[in-house]
Amino acid sequence: MSRLLAALSLALGFLVGAPLSAECVGQNLFDVMDPARKAEIQAAADAVPFAKGNFWRATKGDEVITIAGTYHFDDPRHAANLAALMPAITGASVVLVEAGPEEEKALKAQIARDPSTMVITEGPTLNQQLPPEVWDQLSDAMSARGIPAFMTAKFKPWYVLTLLSIPPCAMLQMTSEPEGLDRQVIKVAQEAGVPIRPLEPYDTLFKIFGSLTDAELTEMLVSTLAIEPQGEDYFTTLVDGYFAGESRAAWELMRFIGYDQPGYTRAEVDAEFARMEEIVASARNRAWIPVLTEAAAKGPVFAAFGALHLSGQDGVLNLLQQQGFTLEELTP
């Protein structure tokens, strides 16, 4: 597996987030990159439909869908965007999100009812499954996040992967529920009395990771640990990319990092990325389109979901355009 997790963390709406403080700021990798390589990555991003921009309006006759590509981590820069989007949220007939309050409750209830969704309840634990050198590296990485080895050993690989996507400095600063743009949109809708509906079932998380084999998940752990020393740099690069409206470029950055890994051809990396994009974004995007269009037929819609779902042939924007909607970028 290539080094995919940092890119996946932009795509998956269920990841927990935390702010980067002055003590937790990495280096934007694009700022120190060879200009020729940067241009190649940007060209790869620009080659797909709707590669740039976070905020859009889709119209088809009287049907209107205002779309916010979101970032699920805390950041003070959300405030200005939220203020600009406020009229569209409060004026909507419904707000559609990846997971609303009811879905969060259902997810927590399932975990409480069936702990095996998150932890290993039978069979070998992670420390018994992984090679000793990998386990040692993993336990060190998780200890740096304040999670002792005996707890890490019991976590399912998918949950460990989500935790590894957050740099230790950010993890240790977490003191409350994350306030990413999605959650802030939900709060505004609740205060305005606007109904909130999900784009997909609450258990989508488990289905996504359930489609990966144990061997694939283990390989993702190994690959993710390999970039642990630069975790803050990747994190900062992805965050900066989002607020610049360049989330697709951040995805392509991870692809080019894959190209650099020994033992892989570009064709193999491309095939792997295509499969992962299908699993975490494209298949979900296609399922969301009827939800969006059926809601739009009943009144104005506000939709908020991870920014990586916007771009690409099977991105939400291109799929809506194929349905006859006209897309207009908004600049909050």
C-alpha positions as MATLAB code, in Angstrom:
seq = 'MSRLLAALSLALGFLVGAPLSAECVGQNLFDVMDPARKAEIQAAADAVPFAKGNFWRATKGDEVITIAGTYHFDDPRHAANLAALMPAITGASVVLVEAGPEEEKALKAQIARDPSTMVITEGPTLNQQLPPEVWDQLSDAMSARGIPAFMTAKFKPWYVLTLLSIPPCAMLQMTSEPEGLDRQVIKVAQEAGVPIRPLEPYDTLFKIFGSLTDAELTEMLVSTLAIEPQGEDYFTTLVDGYFAGESRAAWELMRFIGYDQPGYTRAEVDAEFARMEEIVASARNRAWIPVLTEAAAKGPVFAAFGALHLSGQDGVLNLLQQQGFTLEELTP';
ca = [
       0.000    0.000    0.000;
       1.145    3.510   -0.705;
       1.100    6.262    1.855;
      -2.627    6.959    1.565;
      -3.871    7.747    5.035;
      -3.242   11.482    5.065;
      -5.260   11.795    1.875;
      -7.949    9.487    3.205;
      -8.376   11.664    6.272;
      -9.704   14.435    4.003;
     -12.189   12.064    2.434;
     -13.640   10.261    5.426;
     -16.153   12.216    7.431;
     -15.854   10.195   10.624;
     -12.260   11.086   11.547;
     -11.728   12.924   14.802;
      -9.920   16.240   14.570;
      -7.984   18.706   16.654;
      -6.413   22.105   16.043;
      -2.753   22.708   15.392;
      -1.440   25.266   17.847;
       1.726   27.314   17.705;
       3.503   24.276   19.180;
       2.057   21.999   16.503;
       2.789   23.444   13.088;
       4.666   21.554   10.429;
       6.129   22.760    7.162;
       4.048   23.018    4.010;
       5.783   20.573    1.685;
       4.768   22.515   -1.418;
       6.723   25.517   -0.125;
      10.023   23.618   -0.199;
       9.349   21.418   -3.206;
      11.263   21.489   -6.473;
       9.205   23.778   -8.774;
       9.145   21.210  -11.567;
       7.718   18.543   -9.273;
       5.191   20.988   -7.854;
       4.080   21.871  -11.379;
       3.686   18.179  -12.228;
       1.515   17.585   -9.166;
      -0.596   20.646   -9.925;
      -1.038   19.513  -13.533;
      -2.260   16.110  -12.319;
      -4.778   17.829  -10.044;
      -5.964   20.204  -12.771;
      -6.545   17.295  -15.145;
      -9.693   16.227  -13.262;
     -13.021   18.110  -13.277;
     -13.604   20.719  -10.576;
     -10.125   20.392   -9.068;
     -10.297   23.713   -7.199;
     -12.748   25.423   -4.901;
     -14.638   24.432   -1.746;
     -17.975   26.221   -2.082;
     -20.461   25.891   -4.949;
     -24.036   26.457   -6.040;
     -25.755   23.944   -8.323;
     -28.935   25.077  -10.098;
     -31.371   23.367  -12.428;
     -34.479   25.410  -13.091;
     -35.955   26.174   -9.656;
     -33.788   23.553   -7.947;
     -30.886   24.941   -5.916;
     -28.194   23.062   -3.988;
     -25.584   25.080   -2.091;
     -22.535   22.916   -1.461;
     -19.803   23.298    1.138;
     -16.762   21.091    0.783;
     -15.679   20.761    4.392;
     -12.637   20.109    6.507;
     -13.459   17.981    9.544;
     -10.821   19.399   11.884;
     -10.967   22.483   14.079;
      -9.573   25.686   12.638;
     -10.345   29.370   13.351;
     -10.477   30.043    9.603;
     -13.837   28.261    9.465;
     -15.501   31.300   11.067;
     -15.357   33.569    8.016;
     -16.596   30.825    5.684;
     -19.449   29.922    8.025;
     -20.546   33.565    8.278;
     -20.705   33.840    4.479;
     -22.645   30.569    4.189;
     -25.110   31.398    6.959;
     -27.961   32.707    4.719;
     -27.841   29.576    2.561;
     -27.944   27.331    5.650;
     -30.787   29.112    7.422;
     -32.744   29.524    4.162;
     -32.536   25.859    3.211;
     -35.476   23.467    3.350;
     -33.049   20.780    4.528;
     -29.360   20.459    5.399;
     -27.698   17.284    4.149;
     -24.504   16.051    5.820;
     -22.464   12.870    5.854;
     -23.570   12.131    9.402;
     -25.960   14.199   11.502;
     -26.725   14.059   15.245;
     -28.970   11.008   14.905;
     -26.340    9.110   12.935;
     -23.693    9.943   15.536;
     -25.988    8.578   18.233;
     -26.623    5.424   16.227;
     -22.888    4.945   15.653;
     -22.100    5.332   19.347;
     -24.941    2.963   20.228;
     -23.608    0.313   17.857;
     -20.106    0.582   19.324;
     -21.555    0.296   22.843;
     -23.721   -2.640   21.778;
     -20.967   -4.388   19.834;
     -17.460   -3.424   21.007;
     -15.969   -5.678   18.317;
     -16.622   -2.913   15.781;
     -13.736   -0.976   17.338;
     -11.704   -3.385   19.440;
     -10.436   -6.935   19.051;
     -12.608   -9.088   21.306;
     -11.315  -12.499   20.268;
      -8.287  -13.931   18.535;
      -4.780  -12.469   18.406;
      -4.335   -8.829   19.369;
      -2.332   -6.363   17.280;
       0.909   -7.009   19.136;
       0.493  -10.686   18.260;
      -0.495  -10.040   14.642;
       2.256   -7.614   13.662;
       5.971   -8.320   13.216;
       7.849   -7.279   16.379;
       9.655   -4.389   14.703;
       6.356   -3.000   13.364;
       4.641   -3.416   16.727;
       7.482   -1.593   18.489;
       7.181    1.306   16.049;
       3.400    1.384   16.390;
       3.407    1.291   20.174;
       5.915    4.168   20.235;
       3.766    6.212   17.836;
       0.619    5.621   19.868;
       2.400    6.305   23.169;
       3.393    9.686   21.732;
      -0.377   10.295   21.331;
      -1.038    9.408   24.969;
      -2.351    5.902   24.249;
      -0.552    3.079   26.098;
       0.537   -0.080   24.339;
      -1.929   -2.359   26.153;
      -4.826   -0.314   24.736;
      -3.341   -0.082   21.244;
      -2.983   -3.859   21.142;
      -6.769   -4.235   21.433;
      -7.789   -1.698   18.778;
      -8.918   -2.776   15.317;
      -6.433   -1.707   12.597;
      -8.920    0.765   11.029;
      -9.248    2.628   14.326;
      -5.484    2.752   14.817;
      -5.186    4.186   11.308;
      -7.605    7.010   12.105;
      -5.629    7.872   15.243;
      -2.318    7.810   13.377;
      -3.716   10.379   10.927;
      -3.590   12.957   13.736;
      -0.094   14.184   14.726;
       0.872   13.566   18.367;
       0.984   17.286   19.133;
      -2.635   17.684   17.983;
      -3.840   14.525   19.700;
      -2.458   15.627   23.054;
      -4.265   18.985   22.766;
      -7.712   17.471   22.269;
      -9.943   18.633   25.108;
     -13.444   18.618   23.590;
     -15.558   17.491   20.646;
     -14.034   18.624   17.331;
     -15.624   21.682   15.737;
     -14.955   21.167   12.049;
     -17.041   23.019    9.486;
     -19.534   20.130    9.295;
     -20.372   20.335   12.984;
     -20.617   24.114   12.851;
     -23.072   23.903    9.932;
     -25.150   21.410   11.912;
     -25.288   23.764   14.915;
     -26.468   26.671   12.760;
     -29.159   24.478   11.201;
     -30.323   23.260   14.600;
     -30.575   26.804   15.952;
     -32.527   27.875   12.847;
     -34.861   24.880   13.022;
     -33.761   23.567    9.630;
     -34.126   19.765    9.303;
     -30.855   17.829    9.119;
     -30.702   14.637    7.100;
     -27.864   12.180    6.331;
     -26.431   11.551    2.893;
     -25.684    7.940    3.820;
     -26.287    5.325    6.552;
     -24.463    5.722    9.853;
     -22.537    2.463    9.421;
     -20.809    3.526    6.193;
     -17.533    3.718    8.137;
     -17.597    0.014    8.892;
     -18.518   -0.914    5.334;
     -15.600    1.094    3.931;
     -13.012   -0.590    6.113;
     -14.809   -3.911    5.831;
     -14.030   -3.852    2.117;
     -10.302   -3.968    2.900;
      -8.558   -7.197    3.808;
      -6.596   -7.636    7.035;
      -3.428   -7.780    4.955;
      -4.260   -4.461    3.291;
      -5.012   -2.790    6.611;
      -1.769   -4.093    8.083;
       0.158   -2.828    5.071;
      -1.483    0.569    5.503;
      -0.274    0.590    9.112;
       3.282   -0.134    8.011;
       3.168    2.559    5.299;
       1.674    5.144    7.629;
       4.302    4.508   10.277;
       6.973    5.090    7.635;
       5.911    8.749    7.271;
       5.374    9.281   11.006;
       8.503   11.481   11.338;
       6.994   13.938    8.832;
       3.453   13.663   10.123;
       3.146   17.328   11.067;
       4.417   18.401    7.647;
       1.846   16.276    5.814;
      -0.885   17.472    8.147;
       0.005   21.135    7.637;
       0.213   20.680    3.868;
      -3.247   19.141    3.741;
      -4.768   21.846    5.945;
      -3.197   24.660    3.937;
      -4.385   22.967    0.740;
      -7.955   22.880    1.966;
      -8.092   26.557    2.900;
      -6.527   27.442   -0.446;
      -9.264   25.437   -2.193;
      -6.647   22.927   -3.360;
      -7.641   19.662   -1.704;
      -7.214   17.769   -4.975;
      -3.580   18.835   -5.155;
      -3.056   17.406   -1.660;
      -4.484   14.079   -2.855;
      -2.161   14.111   -5.851;
       0.777   14.884   -3.551;
       0.154   11.592   -1.779;
       0.066    9.837   -5.157;
       3.493   11.253   -6.066;
       4.865   10.165   -2.716;
       3.688    6.693   -3.704;
       5.580    7.007   -6.971;
       8.773    7.534   -4.969;
       8.467    4.321   -2.993;
      10.751    1.458   -4.049;
       9.135   -1.608   -5.538;
       6.175    0.207   -7.147;
       5.586    1.268  -10.723;
       3.519    4.343  -11.483;
       0.860    2.107  -13.022;
       0.619    0.103   -9.789;
       0.325    3.241   -7.679;
      -2.303    4.691  -10.019;
      -4.327    1.478   -9.843;
      -4.132    1.503   -6.072;
      -5.218    5.127   -5.846;
      -8.091    4.497   -8.237;
      -9.305    1.658   -6.037;
      -9.021    3.694   -2.849;
     -10.764    6.685   -4.413;
     -13.572    4.385   -5.526;
     -13.952    2.997   -1.999;
     -13.733    6.187    0.043;
     -15.254    8.716   -2.354;
     -16.591    7.777   -5.788;
     -19.005    4.999   -4.788;
     -20.372    7.173   -2.009;
     -20.676   10.180   -4.329;
     -22.800    8.231   -6.795;
     -25.070    7.091   -3.975;
     -25.466   10.679   -2.757;
     -26.698   12.117   -6.067;
     -30.296   10.845   -5.835;
     -30.430   11.995   -2.205;
     -29.331   15.485   -3.261;
     -31.569   15.762   -6.309;
     -34.685   14.382   -4.615;
     -34.238   16.888   -1.794;
     -33.666   19.739   -4.267;
     -36.974   18.972   -5.969;
     -38.722   19.898   -2.696;
     -36.893   23.148   -1.924;
     -33.452   24.758   -1.564;
     -30.815   22.406   -0.166;
     -27.607   23.048    1.738;
     -25.142   20.148    1.585;
     -21.913   19.856    3.579;
     -19.417   17.028    3.122;
     -15.666   16.419    2.882;
     -13.961   18.572    0.257;
     -12.325   15.630   -1.496;
     -15.777   14.477   -2.608;
     -16.083   17.533   -4.866;
     -13.501   16.811   -7.558;
     -12.969   14.103  -10.158;
     -14.958   12.331  -12.846;
     -17.113   10.792  -10.150;
     -16.945   13.825   -7.890;
     -20.251   15.246   -6.692;
     -19.904   18.395   -8.815;
     -19.263   16.557  -12.074;
     -22.046   14.079  -11.336;
     -24.493   16.924  -10.714;
     -23.393   18.592  -13.939;
     -24.143   15.349  -15.767;
     -27.626   15.506  -14.229;
     -28.184   18.881  -15.912;
     -27.221   21.191  -13.069;
     -25.236   24.360  -13.688;
     -22.315   24.812  -11.290;
     -21.184   28.189   -9.984;
     -18.233   28.578   -7.627;
     -18.906   30.669   -4.533;
     -16.203   32.769   -2.886;
     -17.120   33.343    0.774;
];
